[in-house]
């Protein structure tokens, strides 16, 4: 127990320092803040959830005391809780109904992906509600934030009209940014949650402290009701007011989860074929550089959920179906 507390204290201090780097305002600080959950996840995966909780509370307290009390909730909500909860779920296991190497049935990776999406949705939703309790107030608040940032960037006085090069109507641009900002942030939060969990698991595995055997990430699957939840979220995103706003955020995170599932499908169906490395590298590079090919991965993930693409291809090859 003492070791868990000490590890948690060290992890919390490291996470708080990473999170506090936002005060510098540099581009590097964005990267440092994005990996702030990593020390907490390492402590929780490598030692216990107690170490993760100690890290979360100490990091939040240190930020509140040294910088601002507002950061206590901000740190817990955006960094500590997702890291602790995902690490806790990753180590959940029950006796396996069928024989396995360790006799345990571990929490499915596909559900960890969904939890990362739901946590990102929750964080963005709570953050938006702190701005206002109706869609118009939230949009106006976000637009004012973007206007202030652009005035600082262009050194435009507060009493002068804002002018943006190559933009004829700055107000329309600010309104557009206020609309697309919440789902974009939710997508980035989903990816950050998963990346930190994966990186923490790899680090803990290398150290030999990972209790869970490394899963087959190419075989991840989602529960059968998730497509219905996605359909409801997409339909709700066309509604007005808070319902449309929050449904759009949920739809964005669920589509991100299906894009990840699409990459898992791609890894599975290209297994054993010539030039697999080039295919995978091209897929990742095209998504990273162009962006829009992620739609293809989303559709591939949705197709697998509907018609079991991996199972059909495995049957044609005469191999076993993917584990679900």
N, C-alpha and C positions, 0 to 999 in steps of 0.2 A: 504493500500500500504506500509506504514512504517513497519507494522508487517511482510509483505512478504519479504521486503528487509532484515530485521533483521534475520528472519529465514533463508533466503538464505545465508547470511554471515556466520552464525553459521554452516550451512550444508556444505558450501564450505570449511571452515577451517577444519572441521572434515574429509571431503573427501580428502583434500590435505595431512593431517597428515597420513591418512591410505595409500595413494599412496606413500608418501615419505618413508615409512617403508622399501621399497625395498633396500634402501641404507645400511641397516644393514646386508643384505646378509644372514639372518637366515631363517630357514625353516618356521617359523611363519610368516615371512614377506609375503610369497606367499599367505597365507590366508588373511592377512590384505589388501593386494593390491587387491585381488579378491572381497572384499566387499567395496572397495572405492566408487563405484557408489551408494551404499545404502543410505547415507545421502542425496545425491542429489535427488534420486528417492522419498524419504520420503517427502522432502520439496515440490517437484513438485506435488505429489499425495495429500498430506495433506493440502497444502495451495494454490498454483497456479503455472502455468508454469513460472510466473515471478520470484517466489522464486527459482525455479530450474535453471533458466538462471543466476540469481545473484550468486547462489552457483557455477555454472560452471565457470563463468568468474573470480570470486574471488579465487576459488581454483587453477585455471590455473595460474593466476597472482602471487599468493603467491608462487607457486612452481618455477615459472620463476625467481622471485626476490631472493628467498632464496637459490635455488640450481642451476638451469641452465635454460637458455632461451629455450633450446630444449624441455624441459618438458611442456612448454605452449601448444604446438601443440599435444604432446603425450598425455597429460592429457585430453584435449578437445576431441581428436579423439577416444581414447580407453575407457574413463570413462564418461565424461560429456555428450557428444552428444547422445550416446546410452541411458543413463539414462533419459535425458530430453525428447528425442523423444518418447521413449516407454511410459513414464508417460503421456505425452501429448496425445498420441493416446488412451491410456487407458481411458481417461476422455472425449473423443469425444462421442457425442450422438446426435441423431436427433429424431424428433417425430416418434413414433412407428406406422407403418401401421396397426397393430393389437393391441387390448387392452393389456396393461401390467400393472404391479403394480405401476410403476411411470410414465407411458405414454411415455417412451423414449426407443429408440433402440440404445444400446451402441455398441461401436466398437468391432467387434468380437474377441474373444480371440485367435482363430486360426490364424488370421492375425497378431496379436501381436507376436505369435510364429514365423511366417514367417519373420516379420520385425527383430526380434532378430537374425535370421539366416542371413538375408541380411546385417545387420549392421556388424556382425562379419566378413562376407566375404569382405565387403568394407574396414574394418580396416586392415585385413591381407593383402589385395591387395595393399593398399596404403603403408603399411610398407615394403612390398617386393619391390615395385617400388622405394622406397628410397635407397634400396641396389643397384639396377641396372635396366636397361631397357631391358635386355634379360635374358632368362632362365639360360644360362650358368653362367653369372655373378652373378645372385642371388644364384644359387647352390654353386658356389665357395665361395661366401661371407658367406653363412650359414655354409659351411664346415669349413672355417677358424675360425668362432666363436666357433664351437663345438671343434675344435682342441685346441684352446686357453683355453677353459674351462677344457678340459681333461688334458692339461699340468699343469694347476693350481692344479687340483685335485690330479694328480699323482706326482706333483713337478718335472716335466721333464723340463730341460732347453730348451730354444727356438732353440738352435743349435744342439740338440740331437734328434735322431729319436724317434718318439712317439711309445711307447709300451703299449698295453692294455692287461691285463691278459685275457686268454682264447679267444683272438681274433688274428687270424693269419694275417689278412690284415686290419690294422686300417683305411687305406684310403677308403677301400670299406665300412666300417662301417660309416665313416664320410659322404660319399656320400649318403648312405641310410638314415641317419638321416636328411640330408639336403632335401631329397625328401619328407619324411613323416612328417617333422616338420610343414610346413604351414597348411595342413589340420587338424592336431591334435590341433594346436593352435586355428584354426577357430572353431572347435567343442567345445573346452573349453570356448571360448569367447561366443558362442551361449548359452551354459548352464549357464555361469556366468550372462549374460544379463537377462535371464529368472529367474534365482534364485533370483537375486537382486530385480527384479520387483515384484516377488511373495512375497518375504519377506517384502519389503516396503509396499505392499498393505495390508498384514496381520497386520503389525504394525500400519498403519494408520487406519485400520478397528477397531482394538482394542481401539484406541484412540477416535473413533467415528467421525473422520473427513473424512472418505472415502465417496465421493459423489456417487460413483457407487455401486449398489448392487453386492454382491459377485456372480460371474458367476458359472454355472455348468461346471467345468473343464472337466468332463467326456464326455461332449457333443461337444467339440471343433471339428471344421471341417475346411478344406482348400478349397480355390477356385478350380474349376474344371481344370484350366490350369496348376496348380502346378505340377501334374505328368508329363506333357509334358516338363516343364522347367527342372525337374529332369532328364528325359531321355536325353534331349539335353546336360545337364551338364555332365552326365556320359559318353555320346558319345564323348563330347569334351575333356574329361580328357585323352583320348587315343591319342590325337593329340600331336605333339611336340611343343616345345617353350612355350611362355607365355600363349597361348591359352590352352594348356593342363594343365599347372600349375594352372591357375586361374579357369579353369573349374573343376579341381579336388577339389579346395577349396570350390567352390559353391556346388558341389555334396556332399561333406562331411557335410556341414551345412544343406542342404536340407534333407539329410538322417537322420541327428540328429533330425530335425523337425518331420520327419515321425516316428522316434523312440518314441518321446514324444506323438505323436498321437496314437501310438500303446499302450502306457500305458493308455491313455485316453479310448481307446477301451476296454482294459482289465478291467479297473475300471467299465465301463458301463455294460459289459456282465457278470461280476461276481456279480453285484448288486443283493442282495436278496438270494444268494446261501449260503449253509452251508460251513463253512471253508473259507470264502472269505478273511479274514484277513491273514490266512496262505498262500493262493495263492499269494496275493499281496506282502506280506513280502518276500516270496520266490523269486518272480520275481525281486524285487528291489535288494535283496541280491545277487542273481546270477549275475545280471548285474554289481553290484558294485565290487564283488569279482572276478568273472571269466572274465567278459568283453564281451566275444563272444555272450552270450544270447541276447545282444542288437540287434543283427541281426534278431532274432525272432520278437522283438518288431517292428523293421523297416518293416518287411514283414507283420506283422499284421496291421500296419498303412497303408501300401500301399494297402493291401487287402480291408481294409475298404473304402479307397478312390475309389477303382475300383468297388467293388460289394456291398458296404454298409453293412458290417458285423453287425453293431449295429442295423440297421433297420431290417434286416432279423431276428435276434434273438428276437428283441422286437415284431415282428409280430408273431413269433412262440409262444411267451409267452402271447400274447394277450394284450400287453401294448402299449402305444403310442410310435411312432418312436422318436428317439433322435432329439433334436432341432438342426438345422443346420444354 
